[in-house]
Amino acid sequence: MIAVTPAIRIDERELQVAFVRASGPGGQNVNKVATAVQLRWDAARSPALSGPVLARLRRLAGRRMTGDGVLILDARRHRTQEQNRQDAIERLVQLVRQAAVPPTPRRPSKPTRASKERRLEGKARRSRLKTSRRGTGED
């Protein structure tokens, strides 16, 4: 079990890990050994996530999540499979933690009395300026 938050735990059996060839550091080894990790997790069918958390995860994941709700993460920063596997799991945990935090609701605020007075004073000043530009009408 991977503990994401006290309420969210992901069963490691839900994760599918595939190793593929990676570009980047590794010298000649990079052409022979599949060190990059492709981690797949069916978030839509996972019992670990509730509806609102899944919706936020979809928005955060963007193109990394398929239409069926499968989250796909690629990890190829490191030279070894194990380091890349750990990196992918850490990124998954970080993404789910971020999605688990509900957004703070917006509280509508009212303008202060002083700000209303400043706004009205500015409008009055502009009105006086425009009035002073007008001709007398005696041409």
Summary of the structure (lengths in Angstrom):
residues: 139
radius of gyration: 28.2
end to end distance: 88.6
largest distance: 93.1
contacts: 327
relative contact order: 0.15
helix: 45%
strand: 17%
